[in-house]
Amino acid sequence: MIEPVLAIHGGAGAISRAKTTPELRQQYEAALAHILESAGAMLAQGATAVDTVAEAVRLLEECPLFNAGHGAVFTSEGKHELDASIMDGATLDSGAVANVTIVRNPVLAAKAVMENSAHVFFVGEGAENFARSHGLELVDPSFFSTPARREQLEQVQRSGSGEMLLDHDAQALSFAPLDERRKLGTVGAVALDSHGNLAAATSTGGMTNKQPGRVGDAPLVGAGCYANNRSCAVSTTGTGEAFIRLVAAYDVSAQMEYGGATLVDAAESVVHEKLSKIGGSGGLIAVDAQGHVTMPFNTEGMYRGYIYPGQSPIVAIHAQ
């Protein structure tokens, strides 16, 4: 009998233990646990892996602690550009959207593309029109803003460096359990359902002060998201350009399918060998067709967790 499993991540980064209090750590851990329990309940009741990862990522998008949806970071123009992707391991069907500005839950737009279009990837206004035509909720762009994210952008721009920073990089949220100067922001989920099917989904608000129009790995199938029943489901988080150059999510699958690597060995190879060689930082979560879970990262921490139906969720932030 197949034992379903769900794993999620909320971004990777470096630890700042001096700024961590038990209360603040608990806030992040409680958010992860709640999302695992909510989406995991669907999986326990027979939901598909696709529906489960979509719901898990939707909940992550709704939580302002993470850089996706409500709480997304600002571009250099003081706006929000959101990206997401999803993939069905049973069929290899996939959908993605990028640079959307008014779609409340980009992961649901990606899912709509996968399920209702002959195409895979829509961007900008075209993606928003597609979402509108399929009844998805649209919001004023201010919905995604939070005071902390605004202050983050202003701090970066006041510095005059002109650089782009990953997730909360400007220390505006200096209370967070991870060092926000180094935190890499994406959210994602992978799942194996009771039918033996795999799925993955990834979503992001991008990079603070990024040039408008920049797209990272999150919406790119094979880079930030991949699922194939013959191997595994993967969602990544980190320096997007490096994950794109490696086609990182697909590489994990390819090492398993063509080279006979185990899930753990393939994921470790990508994160600790290949990614590090080109200066990439971050991590990934992955589950294989047998229900094994791995969550490697080459930073000092990653918001992460997993749940098997009928069991309590396991969540962590710092490296063990």
Number of C-alpha atoms within 10 A of each C-alpha: 6 13 15 27 26 31 31 32 32 30 27 33 31 22 23 19 13 9 14 17 13 8 9 14 17 13 15 21 19 13 18 27 22 15 22 31 23 14 23 29 17 19 26 19 11 13 17 23 30 25 18 29 31 31 22 30 33 26 20 29 29 18 18 17 18 26 31 36 34 23 23 33 36 27 21 20 11 16 18 29 28 30 31 36 35 40 33 26 26 17 13 14 19 27 29 32 32 32 26 26 25 24 26 24 28 36 33 25 32 32 27 21 26 22 14 13 13 10 13 21 21 22 19 17 14 15 23 23 15 20 27 15 9 13 10 18 14 15 13 10 16 12 17 28 19 16 9 18 25 18 16 24 26 18 15 21 17 10 10 8 8 13 14 18 23 26 32 29 25 25 20 20 18 17 17 22 28 28 26 24 20 22 30 31 34 35 31 36 38 36 39 34 26 19 15 20 25 36 37 38 40 38 39 34 34 32 30 31 24 23 14 15 12 12 20 22 31 34 30 27 28 23 25 32 35 34 34 25 20 16 25 33 33 37 36 36 31 30 23 27 14 22 29 18 13 18 20 29 29 23 20 29 29 18 19 21 15 9 10 13 17 18 24 18 14 18 28 21 18 24 25 18 12 17 24 15 11 12 9 21 23 30 29 31 26 32 28 28 22 16 20 16 24 19 23 22 25 22 22 19 25 31 23 27 24 28 24 22 18 10 10 12 19 15 21 18 24 19 14 6
